[in-house]
Amino acid sequence: MSELAHTLARVRIDARPQWIRSVSPYTLIRRYWNASKADAARAELVALMRHECSERAEGGDTRTLGASRLARRRPRRYHLILEFADDPLLRRAAAQHLSLNNVTVDTLASVTRPGAASGGGWHVDQHERGLKAIMYLDDVDEFNGPFAVLFDYAGAPIAPLPGRLGRRFGDAAIARAVHRGARVVPLHAPRGSVILFETSSIHRGLPCARGTRHSLTNYYANTPGICRLGGGLGGGLGHRIGPASKTTVS
Ligand SMILES: O=C(O)CCC(=O)C(=O)O
């Protein structure tokens, strides 16, 4: 087993309810793909978004939903988008994290330009456990809209904004949490890096000041009709909630 496969086999990302989160909800794998492969994937993303419909999202970023489904229609042209969507190691890590024996995947293609912030403000994708894998297709620093994670919530719930299914959080509430000891951790990494992230944890794409950020995001979900491993929700998930689990592979 390669070192990377070994690391992914050990991936444990915390999935406790957001108000008690105090350990890492993410794993960063630096240079999962090398720079030239990431550049080729970026070119595929640009072509796909030019030829298929894209929309302006809440944060002002441009995105194409179902990029992997669109790519399957022209598998030779978009083989790297498909390679990322179908990546067996990431799928296995997702299945393990979600306590499933298989997962489905849907891939989002997105571009964040100056003035935009991928996904809008602070939010959770849903309240139930979930996993996404974001691959940066540009080198990401503090200027071009890094993905950012909130952690160490200091044991206190953060009140969501009214409506929006309780999934969105205002800047003032986050600032109060930071005052109490929570930390905002922006993830800067070279292109080709992958972030595996527990989507019930609070996060956002920070505003892009200059440059651009292209990325592919795989959303993993339950495969219909497949049983969960390890029994019901409580038992099945319980043994996977572990200590701080940030793993960085360089
Ligand atoms: O791409 C990012 O940095 C975050 C996007 C996000 O959180 C979302 O679309 O829900």
The ligand as an SDF file (V2000), in Angstrom:
LIG
                    3D

 10  9  0  0  0  0  0  0  0  0999 V2000
  -15.3660   26.3400   -2.1360 O   0  0  0  0  0  0  0  0  0  0  0  0
  -15.3190   26.8020   -1.0070 C   0  0  0  0  0  0  0  0  0  0  0  0
  -14.3060   27.3690   -0.5460 O   0  0  0  0  0  0  0  0  0  0  0  0
  -16.5140   26.6860   -0.1160 C   0  0  0  0  0  0  0  0  0  0  0  0
  -17.7950   26.4750   -0.8730 C   0  0  0  0  0  0  0  0  0  0  0  0
  -18.8900   26.0360    0.0260 C   0  0  0  0  0  0  0  0  0  0  0  0
  -18.7320   25.9190    1.1840 O   0  0  0  0  0  0  0  0  0  0  0  0
  -20.1860   25.7140   -0.5430 C   0  0  0  0  0  0  0  0  0  0  0  0
  -20.4200   25.8990   -1.7380 O   0  0  0  0  0  0  0  0  0  0  0  0
  -21.0370   25.2240    0.2390 O   0  0  0  0  0  0  0  0  0  0  0  0
  1  2  2  0
  2  3  1  0
  2  4  1  0
  4  5  1  0
  5  6  1  0
  6  7  2  0
  6  8  1  0
  8  9  2  0
  8 10  1  0
M  END
$$$$
